[in-house]
Amino acid sequence: MKNPRAIQRNCPCFNGRCQMTKTPHKQGRPSKICPVCERAFQWRKKWARDWSQVRYCSHRCRALAKAANRQDSHV
Ligand SMILES: [Zn+2]
C-alpha cells in the first residue's frame, strides 16, 4: 500500500516534473499567467475544483482586477 501523503511529500512535482508518475509538468501541475501581475502561477490543490475559473494568482490580484473594472463607475 502506498501512502499518498508520503508520495506527495517525496514527489518533486512542486518543482516542475513529477518523477513519481512521470507526468509532464504541463499535465500534472498546470500553470497560468496572471493578467494583473503577469507572473506565472501554478496549480494549487485548493483550486482543484475550479482551476478552469481561476484567472489570478492571488486574492490581491483578483481584487485589483475588479477595482480596475470599476474605475469607470465610482471608486
Ligand atoms: Zn497576480
N, CA, C, O and the ligand as a Tripos MOL2 file, in Angstrom:
@<TRIPOS>MOLECULE
protein
  301   299    76     0     0
PROTEIN
NO_CHARGES

@<TRIPOS>ATOM
      1 N           0.8520   -1.2110    0.0000 N.3       1 MET1
      2 CA          0.0000    0.0000    0.0000 C.3       1 MET1
      3 C           0.8740    1.2430    0.0000 C.2       1 MET1
      4 O           1.7870    1.3830    0.8140 O.2       1 MET1
      5 N           0.5840    2.1190   -0.9070 N.am      2 LYS2
      6 CA          1.3380    3.3660   -0.9590 C.3       2 LYS2
      7 C           0.5640    4.4550   -0.2190 C.2       2 LYS2
      8 O          -0.6530    4.5960   -0.3460 O.2       2 LYS2
      9 N           1.3000    5.1830    0.5270 N.am      3 ASN3
     10 CA          0.6870    6.2980    1.2410 C.3       3 ASN3
     11 C           0.7160    7.5530    0.3650 C.2       3 ASN3
     12 O           1.7860    8.0980    0.0930 O.2       3 ASN3
     13 N          -0.4550    8.0090   -0.0730 N.am      4 PRO4
     14 CA         -0.4890    9.1730   -0.9700 C.3       4 PRO4
     15 C           0.2270   10.3750   -0.3920 C.2       4 PRO4
     16 O           0.8610   11.1450   -1.1130 O.2       4 PRO4
     17 N           0.1170   10.5260    0.9180 N.am      5 ARG5
     18 CA          0.7660   11.6900    1.5240 C.3       5 ARG5
     19 C           2.2800   11.5940    1.4350 C.2       5 ARG5
     20 O           2.9740   12.5840    1.2010 O.2       5 ARG5
     21 N           2.7760   10.3710    1.6280 N.am      6 ALA6
     22 CA          4.2200   10.1760    1.5420 C.3       6 ALA6
     23 C           4.6860   10.4540    0.1250 C.2       6 ALA6
     24 O           5.7340   11.0670   -0.0820 O.2       6 ALA6
     25 N           3.9110   10.0040   -0.8480 N.am      7 ILE7
     26 CA          4.2670   10.2610   -2.2410 C.3       7 ILE7
     27 C           4.2940   11.7620   -2.4920 C.2       7 ILE7
     28 O           5.2130   12.2910   -3.1160 O.2       7 ILE7
     29 N           3.2830   12.4180   -1.9990 N.am      8 GLN8
     30 CA          3.2040   13.8520   -2.2330 C.3       8 GLN8
     31 C           4.4110   14.5620   -1.6320 C.2       8 GLN8
     32 O           4.9660   15.4860   -2.2270 O.2       8 GLN8
     33 N           4.8060   14.1160   -0.4460 N.am      9 ARG9
     34 CA          5.9210   14.7810    0.2070 C.3       9 ARG9
     35 C           7.2180   14.5400   -0.5540 C.2       9 ARG9
     36 O           8.0620   15.4290   -0.6710 O.2       9 ARG9
     37 N           7.3610   13.3300   -1.0650 N.am     10 ASN10
     38 CA          8.6000   12.9970   -1.7640 C.3      10 ASN10
     39 C           8.5820   13.4390   -3.2160 C.2      10 ASN10
     40 O           9.6260   13.5490   -3.8580 O.2      10 ASN10
     41 N           7.4060   13.6850   -3.7160 N.am     11 CYS11
     42 CA          7.2870   13.9920   -5.1320 C.3      11 CYS11
     43 C           7.8060   15.3990   -5.4290 C.2      11 CYS11
     44 O           7.4170   16.3600   -4.7660 O.2      11 CYS11
     45 N           8.6640   15.5140   -6.4020 N.am     12 PRO12
     46 CA          9.1770   16.8310   -6.7870 C.3      12 PRO12
     47 C           8.2420   17.5830   -7.7180 C.2      12 PRO12
     48 O           8.6460   18.5530   -8.3600 O.2      12 PRO12
     49 N           7.0010   17.1400   -7.7940 N.am     13 CYS13
     50 CA          6.0120   17.8060   -8.6440 C.3      13 CYS13
     51 C           6.0530   19.3090   -8.4710 C.2      13 CYS13
     52 O           5.9800   20.0730   -9.4340 O.2      13 CYS13
     53 N           6.1710   19.7070   -7.2340 N.am     14 PHE14
     54 CA          6.0440   21.1160   -6.9390 C.3      14 PHE14
     55 C           7.1800   21.9170   -7.5450 C.2      14 PHE14
     56 O           7.0830   23.1340   -7.6980 O.2      14 PHE14
     57 N           8.2430   21.2350   -7.8840 N.am     15 ASN15
     58 CA          9.3720   21.9260   -8.5010 C.3      15 ASN15
     59 C           9.3520   21.8010  -10.0100 C.2      15 ASN15
     60 O          10.2550   22.3000  -10.6820 O.2      15 ASN15
     61 N           8.3500   21.1490  -10.5520 N.am     16 GLY16
     62 CA          8.3210   21.0240  -12.0020 C.3      16 GLY16
     63 C           7.7360   19.7000  -12.4500 C.2      16 GLY16
     64 O           6.5200   19.5640  -12.5810 O.2      16 GLY16
     65 N           8.5870   18.7420  -12.6810 N.am     17 ARG17
     66 CA          8.1360   17.4960  -13.2790 C.3      17 ARG17
     67 C           7.9180   16.4220  -12.2120 C.2      17 ARG17
     68 O           8.7120   16.2670  -11.2830 O.2      17 ARG17
     69 N           6.8520   15.7100  -12.3710 N.am     18 CYS18
     70 CA          6.5740   14.6430  -11.4180 C.3      18 CYS18
     71 C           7.3790   13.4050  -11.7620 C.2      18 CYS18
     72 O           7.2220   12.8370  -12.8440 O.2      18 CYS18
     73 N           8.2280   12.9890  -10.8600 N.am     19 GLN19
     74 CA          9.0500   11.8230  -11.1240 C.3      19 GLN19
     75 C           8.3640   10.5560  -10.6540 C.2      19 GLN19
     76 O           8.7870    9.4500  -10.9920 O.2      19 GLN19
     77 N           7.3280   10.7120   -9.8920 N.am     20 MET20
     78 CA          6.6050    9.5360   -9.4160 C.3      20 MET20
     79 C           5.7460    8.9550  -10.5260 C.2      20 MET20
     80 O           5.7830    7.7520  -10.7860 O.2      20 MET20
     81 N           4.9870    9.7950  -11.1670 N.am     21 THR21
     82 CA          4.0640    9.3220  -12.1890 C.3      21 THR21
     83 C           4.5960    9.5830  -13.5920 C.2      21 THR21
     84 O           3.9610    9.2170  -14.5810 O.2      21 THR21
     85 N           5.7720   10.2200  -13.6760 N.am     22 LYS22
     86 CA          6.3660   10.5750  -14.9670 C.3      22 LYS22
     87 C           5.4510   11.5110  -15.7480 C.2      22 LYS22
     88 O           5.4790   11.5520  -16.9780 O.2      22 LYS22
     89 N           4.6640   12.2380  -15.0290 N.am     23 THR23
     90 CA          3.7500   13.1580  -15.6870 C.3      23 THR23
     91 C           4.4800   14.4550  -16.0250 C.2      23 THR23
     92 O           5.1280   15.0510  -15.1640 O.2      23 THR23
     93 N           4.3750   14.8790  -17.2560 N.am     24 PRO24
     94 CA          4.9920   16.1610  -17.5930 C.3      24 PRO24
     95 C           4.3860   17.2720  -16.7690 C.2      24 PRO24
     96 O           3.2250   17.2100  -16.3640 O.2      24 PRO24
     97 N           5.1650   18.2580  -16.5360 N.am     25 HIS25
     98 CA          4.7160   19.3590  -15.6980 C.3      25 HIS25
     99 C           3.4170   19.9600  -16.1930 C.2      25 HIS25
    100 O           2.5190   20.2600  -15.4060 O.2      25 HIS25
    101 N           3.3220   20.1350  -17.5020 N.am     26 LYS26
    102 CA          2.1440   20.7950  -18.0660 C.3      26 LYS26
    103 C           0.8730   20.0600  -17.6940 C.2      26 LYS26
    104 O          -0.1560   20.6760  -17.4180 O.2      26 LYS26
    105 N           0.9520   18.7370  -17.6890 N.am     27 GLN27
    106 CA         -0.2510   17.9750  -17.3980 C.3      27 GLN27
    107 C          -0.5000   17.8730  -15.9010 C.2      27 GLN27
    108 O          -1.6150   18.0770  -15.4210 O.2      27 GLN27
    109 N           0.5520   17.5570  -15.1840 N.am     28 GLY28
    110 CA          0.3780   17.2770  -13.7670 C.3      28 GLY28
    111 C           0.0750   18.5240  -12.9750 C.2      28 GLY28
    112 O          -0.8420   18.5520  -12.1540 O.2      28 GLY28
    113 N           0.8580   19.5550  -13.2300 N.am     29 ARG29
    114 CA          0.6830   20.7970  -12.4790 C.3      29 ARG29
    115 C           0.6140   21.9510  -13.4580 C.2      29 ARG29
    116 O           1.6160   22.6230  -13.6990 O.2      29 ARG29
    117 N          -0.5460   22.1850  -14.0190 N.am     30 PRO30
    118 CA         -0.6480   23.2600  -14.9990 C.3      30 PRO30
    119 C          -0.3860   24.6130  -14.3710 C.2      30 PRO30
    120 O          -0.5040   24.7900  -13.1580 O.2      30 PRO30
    121 N          -0.0380   25.5420  -15.1990 N.am     31 SER31
    122 CA          0.1970   26.8840  -14.7010 C.3      31 SER31
    123 C          -0.4860   27.8870  -15.6170 C.2      31 SER31
    124 O          -0.7970   27.5870  -16.7700 O.2      31 SER31
    125 N          -0.7120   29.0620  -15.0940 N.am     32 LYS32
    126 CA         -1.3320   30.1330  -15.8670 C.3      32 LYS32
    127 C          -0.5540   31.4130  -15.6190 C.2      32 LYS32
    128 O           0.2640   31.5120  -14.7050 O.2      32 LYS32
    129 N          -0.8420   32.3840  -16.4670 N.am     33 ILE33
    130 CA         -0.2040   33.6900  -16.2730 C.3      33 ILE33
    131 C          -1.2570   34.6310  -15.7120 C.2      33 ILE33
    132 O          -2.3390   34.7900  -16.2780 O.2      33 ILE33
    133 N          -0.9270   35.2370  -14.6170 N.am     34 CYS34
    134 CA         -1.8450   36.1850  -14.0020 C.3      34 CYS34
    135 C          -1.8900   37.4580  -14.8420 C.2      34 CYS34
    136 O          -0.8450   38.0600  -15.0900 O.2      34 CYS34
    137 N          -3.0810   37.8850  -15.2890 N.am     35 PRO35
    138 CA         -3.1740   39.0670  -16.1460 C.3      35 PRO35
    139 C          -2.8960   40.3650  -15.3940 C.2      35 PRO35
    140 O          -2.6940   41.4070  -16.0170 O.2      35 PRO35
    141 N          -2.8830   40.3140  -14.0870 N.am     36 VAL36
    142 CA         -2.6520   41.5310  -13.3160 C.3      36 VAL36
    143 C          -1.1620   41.7660  -13.1010 C.2      36 VAL36
    144 O          -0.6410   42.8210  -13.4620 O.2      36 VAL36
    145 N          -0.4850   40.8040  -12.5250 N.am     37 CYS37
    146 CA          0.9410   40.9820  -12.2380 C.3      37 CYS37
    147 C           1.8080   40.3270  -13.3080 C.2      37 CYS37
    148 O           3.0310   40.4630  -13.2940 O.2      37 CYS37
    149 N           1.1590   39.6070  -14.2470 N.am     38 GLU38
    150 CA          1.8580   38.9860  -15.3790 C.3      38 GLU38
    151 C           2.9160   37.9950  -14.9460 C.2      38 GLU38
    152 O           3.9180   37.7890  -15.6310 O.2      38 GLU38
    153 N           2.6800   37.3910  -13.8070 N.am     39 ARG39
    154 CA          3.5800   36.3320  -13.3610 C.3      39 ARG39
    155 C           2.8820   34.9920  -13.5060 C.2      39 ARG39
    156 O           1.6620   34.8950  -13.3710 O.2      39 ARG39
    157 N           3.6580   33.9730  -13.7790 N.am     40 ALA40
    158 CA          3.0950   32.6370  -13.8830 C.3      40 ALA40
    159 C           2.8250   32.0990  -12.4880 C.2      40 ALA40
    160 O           3.6210   32.2810  -11.5660 O.2      40 ALA40
    161 N           1.7000   31.4390  -12.3560 N.am     41 PHE41
    162 CA          1.4270   30.7850  -11.0770 C.3      41 PHE41
    163 C           0.9760   29.3660  -11.3570 C.2      41 PHE41
    164 O           0.4160   29.0580  -12.4100 O.2      41 PHE41
    165 N           1.2360   28.5150  -10.3830 N.am     42 GLN42
    166 CA          0.9950   27.1020  -10.6020 C.3      42 GLN42
    167 C          -0.2840   26.6290   -9.9560 C.2      42 GLN42
    168 O          -0.8070   27.2280   -9.0160 O.2      42 GLN42
    169 N          -0.7570   25.5430  -10.4940 N.am     43 TRP43
    170 CA         -1.9180   24.8640   -9.9450 C.3      43 TRP43
    171 C          -1.7210   24.6150   -8.4650 C.2      43 TRP43
    172 O          -0.6410   24.2170   -8.0270 O.2      43 TRP43
    173 N          -2.7600   24.8490   -7.7080 N.am     44 ARG44
    174 CA         -2.7020   24.5330   -6.2860 C.3      44 ARG44
    175 C          -3.8650   23.6370   -5.9270 C.2      44 ARG44
    176 O          -4.8990   23.6230   -6.5950 O.2      44 ARG44
    177 N          -3.6750   22.9020   -4.8720 N.am     45 LYS45
    178 CA         -4.6860   21.9210   -4.5110 C.3      45 LYS45
    179 C          -6.0250   22.5820   -4.2190 C.2      45 LYS45
    180 O          -7.0830   22.0190   -4.5000 O.2      45 LYS45
    181 N          -5.9690   23.7760   -3.6540 N.am     46 LYS46
    182 CA         -7.2240   24.4370   -3.3140 C.3      46 LYS46
    183 C          -8.0140   24.8360   -4.5610 C.2      46 LYS46
    184 O          -9.2030   25.1460   -4.4850 O.2      46 LYS46
    185 N          -7.3290   24.8220   -5.7120 N.am     47 TRP47
    186 CA         -8.0070   25.1700   -6.9620 C.3      47 TRP47
    187 C          -8.4200   23.9250   -7.7400 C.2      47 TRP47
    188 O          -8.8550   24.0220   -8.8880 O.2      47 TRP47
    189 N          -8.2860   22.7710   -7.1240 N.am     48 ALA48
    190 CA         -8.5450   21.5300   -7.8500 C.3      48 ALA48
    191 C          -9.9410   21.5150   -8.4550 C.2      48 ALA48
    192 O         -10.1460   20.9780   -9.5440 O.2      48 ALA48
    193 N         -10.8860   22.0970   -7.7590 N.am     49 ARG49
    194 CA        -12.2740   22.0100   -8.2190 C.3      49 ARG49
    195 C         -12.6090   23.0530   -9.2800 C.2      49 ARG49
    196 O         -13.4380   22.8020  -10.1550 O.2      49 ARG49
    197 N         -11.9810   24.2040   -9.2100 N.am     50 ASP50
    198 CA        -12.3620   25.2420  -10.1750 C.3      50 ASP50
    199 C         -11.1420   25.8940  -10.8260 C.2      50 ASP50
    200 O         -11.0760   27.1140  -10.9800 O.2      50 ASP50
    201 N         -10.2010   25.0690  -11.1960 N.am     51 TRP51
    202 CA         -8.9920   25.5830  -11.8420 C.3      51 TRP51
    203 C          -9.3390   26.3360  -13.1250 C.2      51 TRP51
    204 O          -8.7160   27.3500  -13.4400 O.2      51 TRP51
    205 N         -10.3380   25.8390  -13.8690 N.am     52 SER52
    206 CA        -10.6720   26.4680  -15.1460 C.3      52 SER52
    207 C         -11.1780   27.8950  -14.9380 C.2      52 SER52
    208 O         -11.1350   28.7210  -15.8490 O.2      52 SER52
    209 N         -11.6580   28.1680  -13.7270 N.am     53 GLN53
    210 CA        -12.1770   29.5080  -13.4730 C.3      53 GLN53
    211 C         -11.1490   30.4140  -12.8150 C.2      53 GLN53
    212 O         -11.3570   31.6190  -12.6720 O.2      53 GLN53
    213 N         -10.0470   29.8150  -12.4220 N.am     54 VAL54
    214 CA         -9.0200   30.6260  -11.7690 C.3      54 VAL54
    215 C          -8.3020   31.4760  -12.8100 C.2      54 VAL54
    216 O          -7.8290   30.9580  -13.8220 O.2      54 VAL54
    217 N          -8.2230   32.7590  -12.5640 N.am     55 ARG55
    218 CA         -7.5560   33.6410  -13.5260 C.3      55 ARG55
    219 C          -6.4080   34.4060  -12.8850 C.2      55 ARG55
    220 O          -5.4700   34.8120  -13.5710 O.2      55 ARG55
    221 N          -6.4770   34.5990  -11.5970 N.am     56 TYR56
    222 CA         -5.4670   35.4370  -10.9560 C.3      56 TYR56
    223 C          -4.6790   34.6230   -9.9340 C.2      56 TYR56
    224 O          -5.1550   33.6250   -9.3930 O.2      56 TYR56
    225 N          -3.4600   35.0870   -9.6950 N.am     57 CYS57
    226 CA         -2.5650   34.3070   -8.8480 C.3      57 CYS57
    227 C          -2.9490   34.4230   -7.3860 C.2      57 CYS57
    228 O          -2.6030   33.5560   -6.5840 O.2      57 CYS57
    229 N          -3.6530   35.4720   -7.0340 N.am     58 SER58
    230 CA         -3.9140   35.6850   -5.6220 C.3      58 SER58
    231 C          -5.1940   36.4930   -5.4360 C.2      58 SER58
    232 O          -5.7340   37.0690   -6.3800 O.2      58 SER58
    233 N          -5.6530   36.5150   -4.2100 N.am     59 HIS59
    234 CA         -6.8230   37.3460   -3.8900 C.3      59 HIS59
    235 C          -6.5280   38.8020   -4.2070 C.2      59 HIS59
    236 O          -7.3900   39.5480   -4.6720 O.2      59 HIS59
    237 N          -5.3060   39.1790   -3.9460 N.am     60 ARG60
    238 CA         -4.9230   40.5660   -4.1380 C.3      60 ARG60
    239 C          -5.0620   40.9630   -5.6170 C.2      60 ARG60
    240 O          -5.6240   42.0100   -5.9360 O.2      60 ARG60
    241 N          -4.5510   40.1230   -6.4980 N.am     61 CYS61
    242 CA         -4.6340   40.4360   -7.9170 C.3      61 CYS61
    243 C          -6.0830   40.4250   -8.3880 C.2      61 CYS61
    244 O          -6.4740   41.2360   -9.2280 O.2      61 CYS61
    245 N          -6.8700   39.5140   -7.8520 N.am     62 ARG62
    246 CA         -8.2710   39.4660   -8.2460 C.3      62 ARG62
    247 C          -8.9760   40.7520   -7.8230 C.2      62 ARG62
    248 O          -9.7950   41.3040   -8.5580 O.2      62 ARG62
    249 N          -8.6400   41.2110   -6.6260 N.am     63 ALA63
    250 CA         -9.2380   42.4440   -6.1310 C.3      63 ALA63
    251 C          -8.7870   43.6220   -6.9930 C.2      63 ALA63
    252 O          -9.5840   44.5080   -7.3030 O.2      63 ALA63
    253 N          -7.5330   43.6340   -7.3720 N.am     64 LEU64
    254 CA         -7.0240   44.7130   -8.2240 C.3      64 LEU64
    255 C          -7.7360   44.7190   -9.5710 C.2      64 LEU64
    256 O          -8.0780   45.7770  -10.0980 O.2      64 LEU64
    257 N          -7.9520   43.5360  -10.1170 N.am     65 ALA65
    258 CA         -8.6260   43.4410  -11.4050 C.3      65 ALA65
    259 C         -10.0510   43.9670  -11.2900 C.2      65 ALA65
    260 O         -10.5300   44.6850  -12.1680 O.2      65 ALA65
    261 N         -10.7150   43.6110  -10.2170 N.am     66 LYS66
    262 CA        -12.0770   44.0940  -10.0120 C.3      66 LYS66
    263 C         -12.0850   45.5990   -9.8430 C.2      66 LYS66
    264 O         -12.9510   46.2890  -10.3810 O.2      66 LYS66
    265 N         -11.1290   46.1010   -9.1020 N.am     67 ALA67
    266 CA        -11.0410   47.5370   -8.8900 C.3      67 ALA67
    267 C         -10.8250   48.2540  -10.2170 C.2      67 ALA67
    268 O         -11.4010   49.3140  -10.4620 O.2      67 ALA67
    269 N          -9.9890   47.6650  -11.0710 N.am     68 ALA68
    270 CA         -9.7260   48.2850  -12.3620 C.3      68 ALA68
    271 C         -10.9940   48.3110  -13.2060 C.2      68 ALA68
    272 O         -11.2470   49.2750  -13.9290 O.2      68 ALA68
    273 N         -11.7840   47.2550  -13.1110 N.am     69 ASN69
    274 CA        -13.0290   47.2130  -13.8710 C.3      69 ASN69
    275 C         -14.0140   48.2520  -13.3850 C.2      69 ASN69
    276 O         -14.8550   48.7320  -14.1450 O.2      69 ASN69
    277 N         -13.9040   48.5920  -12.1310 N.am     70 ARG70
    278 CA        -14.8720   49.5120  -11.5740 C.3      70 ARG70
    279 C         -14.4380   50.9730  -11.7030 C.2      70 ARG70
    280 O         -15.1440   51.8790  -11.2600 O.2      70 ARG70
    281 N         -13.2850   51.1920  -12.3040 N.am     71 GLN71
    282 CA        -12.7990   52.5570  -12.3710 C.3      71 GLN71
    283 C         -13.7270   53.4570  -13.1790 C.2      71 GLN71
    284 O         -13.7710   54.6680  -12.9620 O.2      71 GLN71
    285 N         -14.4600   52.8680  -14.1020 N.am     72 ASP72
    286 CA        -15.3840   53.6770  -14.9030 C.3      72 ASP72
    287 C         -16.4880   54.2710  -14.0340 C.2      72 ASP72
    288 O         -16.8540   55.4380  -14.1780 O.2      72 ASP72
    289 N         -17.0060   53.4480  -13.1370 N.am     73 SER73
    290 CA        -18.0160   53.9700  -12.2330 C.3      73 SER73
    291 C         -17.3050   54.6130  -11.0370 C.2      73 SER73
    292 O         -16.1350   54.9860  -11.1330 O.2      73 SER73
    293 N         -18.0000   54.7390   -9.9360 N.am     74 HIS74
    294 CA        -17.3710   55.3820   -8.7840 C.3      74 HIS74
    295 C         -16.3880   54.4500   -8.0880 C.2      74 HIS74
    296 O         -16.5910   53.2370   -8.0410 O.2      74 HIS74
    297 N         -15.3470   55.0160   -7.5630 N.am     75 VAL75
    298 CA        -14.3760   54.2180   -6.8100 C.3      75 VAL75
    299 C         -14.6230   54.4270   -5.3240 C.2      75 VAL75
    300 O         -13.9210   53.8510   -4.4940 O.2      75 VAL75
    301 ZN         -1.0800   38.1860   -9.9200 Zn       76 ZN76
@<TRIPOS>BOND
     1     1     2 1
     2     2     3 1
     3     3     4 2
     4     3     5 am
     5     5     6 1
     6     6     7 1
     7     7     8 2
     8     7     9 am
     9     9    10 1
    10    10    11 1
    11    11    12 2
    12    11    13 am
    13    13    14 1
    14    14    15 1
    15    15    16 2
    16    15    17 am
    17    17    18 1
    18    18    19 1
    19    19    20 2
    20    19    21 am
    21    21    22 1
    22    22    23 1
    23    23    24 2
    24    23    25 am
    25    25    26 1
    26    26    27 1
    27    27    28 2
    28    27    29 am
    29    29    30 1
    30    30    31 1
    31    31    32 2
    32    31    33 am
    33    33    34 1
    34    34    35 1
    35    35    36 2
    36    35    37 am
    37    37    38 1
    38    38    39 1
    39    39    40 2
    40    39    41 am
    41    41    42 1
    42    42    43 1
    43    43    44 2
    44    43    45 am
    45    45    46 1
    46    46    47 1
    47    47    48 2
    48    47    49 am
    49    49    50 1
    50    50    51 1
    51    51    52 2
    52    51    53 am
    53    53    54 1
    54    54    55 1
    55    55    56 2
    56    55    57 am
    57    57    58 1
    58    58    59 1
    59    59    60 2
    60    59    61 am
    61    61    62 1
    62    62    63 1
    63    63    64 2
    64    63    65 am
    65    65    66 1
    66    66    67 1
    67    67    68 2
    68    67    69 am
    69    69    70 1
    70    70    71 1
    71    71    72 2
    72    71    73 am
    73    73    74 1
    74    74    75 1
    75    75    76 2
    76    75    77 am
    77    77    78 1
    78    78    79 1
    79    79    80 2
    80    79    81 am
    81    81    82 1
    82    82    83 1
    83    83    84 2
    84    83    85 am
    85    85    86 1
    86    86    87 1
    87    87    88 2
    88    87    89 am
    89    89    90 1
    90    90    91 1
    91    91    92 2
    92    91    93 am
    93    93    94 1
    94    94    95 1
    95    95    96 2
    96    95    97 am
    97    97    98 1
    98    98    99 1
    99    99   100 2
   100    99   101 am
   101   101   102 1
   102   102   103 1
   103   103   104 2
   104   103   105 am
   105   105   106 1
   106   106   107 1
   107   107   108 2
   108   107   109 am
   109   109   110 1
   110   110   111 1
   111   111   112 2
   112   111   113 am
   113   113   114 1
   114   114   115 1
   115   115   116 2
   116   115   117 am
   117   117   118 1
   118   118   119 1
   119   119   120 2
   120   119   121 am
   121   121   122 1
   122   122   123 1
   123   123   124 2
   124   123   125 am
   125   125   126 1
   126   126   127 1
   127   127   128 2
   128   127   129 am
   129   129   130 1
   130   130   131 1
   131   131   132 2
   132   131   133 am
   133   133   134 1
   134   134   135 1
   135   135   136 2
   136   135   137 am
   137   137   138 1
   138   138   139 1
   139   139   140 2
   140   139   141 am
   141   141   142 1
   142   142   143 1
   143   143   144 2
   144   143   145 am
   145   145   146 1
   146   146   147 1
   147   147   148 2
   148   147   149 am
   149   149   150 1
   150   150   151 1
   151   151   152 2
   152   151   153 am
   153   153   154 1
   154   154   155 1
   155   155   156 2
   156   155   157 am
   157   157   158 1
   158   158   159 1
   159   159   160 2
   160   159   161 am
   161   161   162 1
   162   162   163 1
   163   163   164 2
   164   163   165 am
   165   165   166 1
   166   166   167 1
   167   167   168 2
   168   167   169 am
   169   169   170 1
   170   170   171 1
   171   171   172 2
   172   171   173 am
   173   173   174 1
   174   174   175 1
   175   175   176 2
   176   175   177 am
   177   177   178 1
   178   178   179 1
   179   179   180 2
   180   179   181 am
   181   181   182 1
   182   182   183 1
   183   183   184 2
   184   183   185 am
   185   185   186 1
   186   186   187 1
   187   187   188 2
   188   187   189 am
   189   189   190 1
   190   190   191 1
   191   191   192 2
   192   191   193 am
   193   193   194 1
   194   194   195 1
   195   195   196 2
   196   195   197 am
   197   197   198 1
   198   198   199 1
   199   199   200 2
   200   199   201 am
   201   201   202 1
   202   202   203 1
   203   203   204 2
   204   203   205 am
   205   205   206 1
   206   206   207 1
   207   207   208 2
   208   207   209 am
   209   209   210 1
   210   210   211 1
   211   211   212 2
   212   211   213 am
   213   213   214 1
   214   214   215 1
   215   215   216 2
   216   215   217 am
   217   217   218 1
   218   218   219 1
   219   219   220 2
   220   219   221 am
   221   221   222 1
   222   222   223 1
   223   223   224 2
   224   223   225 am
   225   225   226 1
   226   226   227 1
   227   227   228 2
   228   227   229 am
   229   229   230 1
   230   230   231 1
   231   231   232 2
   232   231   233 am
   233   233   234 1
   234   234   235 1
   235   235   236 2
   236   235   237 am
   237   237   238 1
   238   238   239 1
   239   239   240 2
   240   239   241 am
   241   241   242 1
   242   242   243 1
   243   243   244 2
   244   243   245 am
   245   245   246 1
   246   246   247 1
   247   247   248 2
   248   247   249 am
   249   249   250 1
   250   250   251 1
   251   251   252 2
   252   251   253 am
   253   253   254 1
   254   254   255 1
   255   255   256 2
   256   255   257 am
   257   257   258 1
   258   258   259 1
   259   259   260 2
   260   259   261 am
   261   261   262 1
   262   262   263 1
   263   263   264 2
   264   263   265 am
   265   265   266 1
   266   266   267 1
   267   267   268 2
   268   267   269 am
   269   269   270 1
   270   270   271 1
   271   271   272 2
   272   271   273 am
   273   273   274 1
   274   274   275 1
   275   275   276 2
   276   275   277 am
   277   277   278 1
   278   278   279 1
   279   279   280 2
   280   279   281 am
   281   281   282 1
   282   282   283 1
   283   283   284 2
   284   283   285 am
   285   285   286 1
   286   286   287 1
   287   287   288 2
   288   287   289 am
   289   289   290 1
   290   290   291 1
   291   291   292 2
   292   291   293 am
   293   293   294 1
   294   294   295 1
   295   295   296 2
   296   295   297 am
   297   297   298 1
   298   298   299 1
   299   299   300 2
@<TRIPOS>SUBSTRUCTURE
     1 MET1         2 RESIDUE 1 A MET
     2 LYS2         6 RESIDUE 1 A LYS
     3 ASN3        10 RESIDUE 1 A ASN
     4 PRO4        14 RESIDUE 1 A PRO
     5 ARG5        18 RESIDUE 1 A ARG
     6 ALA6        22 RESIDUE 1 A ALA
     7 ILE7        26 RESIDUE 1 A ILE
     8 GLN8        30 RESIDUE 1 A GLN
     9 ARG9        34 RESIDUE 1 A ARG
    10 ASN10       38 RESIDUE 1 A ASN
    11 CYS11       42 RESIDUE 1 A CYS
    12 PRO12       46 RESIDUE 1 A PRO
    13 CYS13       50 RESIDUE 1 A CYS
    14 PHE14       54 RESIDUE 1 A PHE
    15 ASN15       58 RESIDUE 1 A ASN
    16 GLY16       62 RESIDUE 1 A GLY
    17 ARG17       66 RESIDUE 1 A ARG
    18 CYS18       70 RESIDUE 1 A CYS
    19 GLN19       74 RESIDUE 1 A GLN
    20 MET20       78 RESIDUE 1 A MET
    21 THR21       82 RESIDUE 1 A THR
    22 LYS22       86 RESIDUE 1 A LYS
    23 THR23       90 RESIDUE 1 A THR
    24 PRO24       94 RESIDUE 1 A PRO
    25 HIS25       98 RESIDUE 1 A HIS
    26 LYS26      102 RESIDUE 1 A LYS
    27 GLN27      106 RESIDUE 1 A GLN
    28 GLY28      110 RESIDUE 1 A GLY
    29 ARG29      114 RESIDUE 1 A ARG
    30 PRO30      118 RESIDUE 1 A PRO
    31 SER31      122 RESIDUE 1 A SER
    32 LYS32      126 RESIDUE 1 A LYS
    33 ILE33      130 RESIDUE 1 A ILE
    34 CYS34      134 RESIDUE 1 A CYS
    35 PRO35      138 RESIDUE 1 A PRO
    36 VAL36      142 RESIDUE 1 A VAL
    37 CYS37      146 RESIDUE 1 A CYS
    38 GLU38      150 RESIDUE 1 A GLU
    39 ARG39      154 RESIDUE 1 A ARG
    40 ALA40      158 RESIDUE 1 A ALA
    41 PHE41      162 RESIDUE 1 A PHE
    42 GLN42      166 RESIDUE 1 A GLN
    43 TRP43      170 RESIDUE 1 A TRP
    44 ARG44      174 RESIDUE 1 A ARG
    45 LYS45      178 RESIDUE 1 A LYS
    46 LYS46      182 RESIDUE 1 A LYS
    47 TRP47      186 RESIDUE 1 A TRP
    48 ALA48      190 RESIDUE 1 A ALA
    49 ARG49      194 RESIDUE 1 A ARG
    50 ASP50      198 RESIDUE 1 A ASP
    51 TRP51      202 RESIDUE 1 A TRP
    52 SER52      206 RESIDUE 1 A SER
    53 GLN53      210 RESIDUE 1 A GLN
    54 VAL54      214 RESIDUE 1 A VAL
    55 ARG55      218 RESIDUE 1 A ARG
    56 TYR56      222 RESIDUE 1 A TYR
    57 CYS57      226 RESIDUE 1 A CYS
    58 SER58      230 RESIDUE 1 A SER
    59 HIS59      234 RESIDUE 1 A HIS
    60 ARG60      238 RESIDUE 1 A ARG
    61 CYS61      242 RESIDUE 1 A CYS
    62 ARG62      246 RESIDUE 1 A ARG
    63 ALA63      250 RESIDUE 1 A ALA
    64 LEU64      254 RESIDUE 1 A LEU
    65 ALA65      258 RESIDUE 1 A ALA
    66 LYS66      262 RESIDUE 1 A LYS
    67 ALA67      266 RESIDUE 1 A ALA
    68 ALA68      270 RESIDUE 1 A ALA
    69 ASN69      274 RESIDUE 1 A ASN
    70 ARG70      278 RESIDUE 1 A ARG
    71 GLN71      282 RESIDUE 1 A GLN
    72 ASP72      286 RESIDUE 1 A ASP
    73 SER73      290 RESIDUE 1 A SER
    74 HIS74      294 RESIDUE 1 A HIS
    75 VAL75      298 RESIDUE 1 A VAL
    76 ZN76       301 GROUP 0 **** ****
